[in-house]
Amino acid sequence: MPALREAISAHLGASRGVRCDASQVFVTSGTQSSLELCARTFADAGDTAWIENPGYLGALTAFRAAQLRTVGIPVDASGINPSAVDWHRNKPKLIYITPSHQYPTGTVLDMTRRLAMIANAKAAGALIVEDDYDSEFRYEGPPLPAMQGLSRDAPVIYLGTFSKTMFPALRTGYMVVPLNLVEPLRSVLARMAPHGRVADQLALADFLRCGQFGLHLRRMRRLYHSRRDVLLEALQQEIGEFVTVHGSSAGIHLSLQLREAQLVDTVIAAAALDAGVVVRALSAHATALRPHGWNGLLLGYSQVHEASIAANVHILAGVLRAAMTIVGRSQQGSLV
Ligand SMILES: Cc1ncc(COP(=O)(O)O)c(C=O)c1O
């Protein structure tokens, strides 16, 4: 609905520094369907698509389903870090990235790398697919605008979703495409079965236009901020010695890198689940066979009441201590 496209373009301009008008905004059934559309419309079977490694498995699934050749590009503490060899040997058509809060590690792509990525993508004729899934929630540091708005002709397709700001079952997201891609995307969509729920879209447009969405965001930002603070405090007290925290400045999850290399994150995640705490292993987000070097845990905190955060961290600390004891024993055994 045009009203929703207008409202989204106004919201993105004001809150994410995205440069667009409503004609560039396409409403979809969420990021997953945006990714499928990107793969179908802007690449051909056999083309190369880069994905952060570790990365978002939803992107991997969408690109593989479109028969793209996926290449996992390493992520370090400053975000995705392609080498000159990657640009030369694995020249991409699509580059999927989560620069504002890398999924799953939570790292932020620094400005030098953002500008280099845009320049190199232009030179390679590649399109950057910027998934800005949770950056309405930023708790510290200066505002971090989207890459899409960094330069007027940045070759960026910007993806957003209401899954985090509202709720996932709404199944509503959006793509903002460069002006020259508006017609190609429109003609692909015209050949597909009609989709989209008019009543939901009009209600959402009203919610954005009348200012309630902004109020809701501010309220949720405050709530998630205080949950995050409680979590950081509990982590520091209980397991600060075992882990390095990444990605706590934004979003609704953070990651813990395990300092002891002999701890296996999938084993810790399974033991935590047995004890009643859901955490995800970073190594389970591998997008390539190439090892990514992240051994740790992803912790979501938006849905956990402050009152139970410390108790959950205490359980996780028990799991980690038990695992450290086993590692310690086996190290002593190997010394004997
Ligand atoms: C990296 C990333 N992007 C996007 C989404 C949202 O996807 P969707 O809009 O399909 O619900 C998620 C949800 O978990 C995510 O982790």
The ligand as an SDF file (V2000), in Angstrom:
LIG
                    3D

 16 16  0  0  0  0  0  0  0  0999 V2000
   19.9450  -11.4550   10.8140 C   0  0  0  0  0  0  0  0  0  0  0  0
   18.4500  -11.4380   10.7620 C   0  0  0  0  0  0  0  0  0  0  0  0
   17.8550  -10.7640    9.7850 N   0  0  0  0  0  0  0  0  0  0  0  0
   16.5080  -10.7060    9.7040 C   0  0  0  0  0  0  0  0  0  0  0  0
   15.7100  -11.3250   10.6350 C   0  0  0  0  0  0  0  0  0  0  0  0
   14.2110  -11.1840   10.5310 C   0  0  0  0  0  0  0  0  0  0  0  0
   13.7260  -12.0010    9.5680 O   0  0  0  0  0  0  0  0  0  0  0  0
   12.1820  -11.9390    9.1850 P   0  0  0  0  0  0  0  0  0  0  0  0
   11.8590  -10.5300    8.8060 O   0  0  0  0  0  0  0  0  0  0  0  0
   12.0980  -12.8880    8.0200 O   0  0  0  0  0  0  0  0  0  0  0  0
   11.4000  -12.3950   10.3860 O   0  0  0  0  0  0  0  0  0  0  0  0
   16.2850  -12.0660   11.6490 C   0  0  0  0  0  0  0  0  0  0  0  0
   15.4320  -12.8030   12.6020 C   0  0  0  0  0  0  0  0  0  0  0  0
   15.8590  -13.5630   13.4240 O   0  0  0  0  0  0  0  0  0  0  0  0
   17.7000  -12.1040   11.7280 C   0  0  0  0  0  0  0  0  0  0  0  0
   18.3100  -12.7690   12.7280 O   0  0  0  0  0  0  0  0  0  0  0  0
  1  2  1  0
  2  3  1  0
  2 15  2  0
  3  4  2  0
  4  5  1  0
  5  6  1  0
  5 12  2  0
  6  7  1  0
  7  8  1  0
  8  9  2  0
  8 10  1  0
  8 11  1  0
 12 13  1  0
 12 15  1  0
 13 14  2  0
 15 16  1  0
M  END
$$$$
